[in-house]
Amino acid sequence: MALEWASITMLVLIAVVVIYISSVYLFSPEYDAREPPVLPHMIPYIGHILGLIRYGQHYFSILSAENKSLPIFTLQTASKRTYIVASASLVTACERNQKALSFFPFISAMTPRIFGIPTKGRAMEIIKHNIDGNDGNWGLVNETSKGMHSEMAPGSNLDHMNRSMLSIMATYFDELAREGGLDVDLFAWIRPRFTIASTEAIYGPGNPFKVEPGLESAFWDFDQDLTMMILGVAPRILARKGYAGRRRIQQAMIRYFGRGDHKNGLGVIKVRHDVARKYGATTSEIALFEIGDLLGVLVNAQPTFFWTLIHMYSDPALLGDIRDEILASGALKVQMSEDGRRRHTIDITTLEETCPLIVSAYREVLRLRTLSSSHRWVMEDTLLNNQYLLKKDSVLLIPGALIHADPVWGPNAKEYNPRRFLKKETNTKPGAYRAWGGGQTLCPGRFFATTEIVSAVAMVVLRFDMEPADGKGWKMPETDTTKVASSICPPKGDVKVRITEREECKGDQWGFAFAEFLNRCS
Ligand code: HEM
């Protein structure tokens, strides 16, 4: 009997191998000579997919390093061609071709899995309505995107957001000012506080993350399980916590909108709500759509704040220069408060302009740590840059990490150089900086993120000393690259640090100053 089973298994195995090999030869795609060079894999069709599963976004860097001269290459992934853009020189050409190289098919494909809604249901109909903008600049996706960009562009609405976020962060930093210092797990300390402060800047005083205990961990459960939910492999079993988290967020958002709290929220939430309502979405659907906003608001800013602090504190010369720069800039004012204590106020309206080193160091964190790809679907045969033929119904990826390793960044592109962006010419490399994506998927939160992070970092570095709590010196933590929604990934594990108020400002008060018309306050 055992022998019989062995021979059946062997026969099945042989059959699978024969079918696989025949299909490789029978259905091998034919490539046009003008298509980007194809990088073969010893396991046809699925070899590159296995590589991606194993190495994540790093897989593109591995392939690119092995094929240095290629500005763009083709991977056969199952039955699809995937074109990988590896050179900054081609990025602008991709972004210029917005109709032919479109992000929208990915929204249609991914949204049902991210939101857990039927592919052909009502909610998807609302989302897909004129999604490509072919009939004009209207529809849920178009108008929401336009509204978010406008609400978060420099101006009074953004000032309100910054004021809300940073006023709360300032009170959290007060917690760290303890006699004798405080030991904390740095990322674990940052995460809940950044979550409350940034969501308050969107949702206003009725912020569900403040009023509903446990909502924050529900969101991180969802974020943790998102890969499984998107892959759709038995998600109800393998992503149980993510499902429950998503449901919990939806219910909290239903209550938020039900109370009418969005009317006291910031412009960006009003736009999101009003546009969705205009296109017939129910409160329950609008609540679910908020999950997309939350991913944008929460997943990248906190790790960026964490890594910026780690890079600065682990380099005493850089830390010293940044402190000197802020002190010399005039962005820090010191006055006596009524109770006789000194009060330090960081003016966020001049900080970024007058302190190029802190901004450069922050931008370099983003350059070095960006790990996301911009996705585009090839809608029609397209000749990119008059040179490379991209075939209809293929996928085109622009991996940020690859573009950030382009030779335009110089021979030390893989190193952290906090002074890189001090040089004027570094800031004028077309297509080379992908920290915010670009074109159709340009991050609308980039100004908000920059001000919240740079200002919060400025307050921490001026006010506190920080060192690893074990006294053994700084060791760069590893990165958790499993987060599918993140462009800047969090640390794997955490770093326990000892935070101590600096001798020269012990016991002093600290705050931020905001734009003039909001009444200077802190
Ligand atoms: C350091 C912080 C941040 C980083 C590094 C970052 C990065 C990115 C990147 C790379 C993309 C484009 C992805 C692609 O090309 O497919 C993106 C898109 C987006 N980001 Fe950000 N982001 C940050 C903060 C924020 C904040 C604070 C918000 C909201 C308040 C936000 C909202 C969004 C949204 C809504 C999109 C989607 C845009 C679209 O597809 O139309 N982001 N972000």
Residues whose N, C-alpha, C, O or C-beta is under 5 A from the ligand:
A	BS01	HEM	S145 G296 V297 N300 A301 T304 S373 S374 H375 R434 A435 W436 G437 G438 Q440 T441 L442 C443 P444 G445 A449 S487 I488
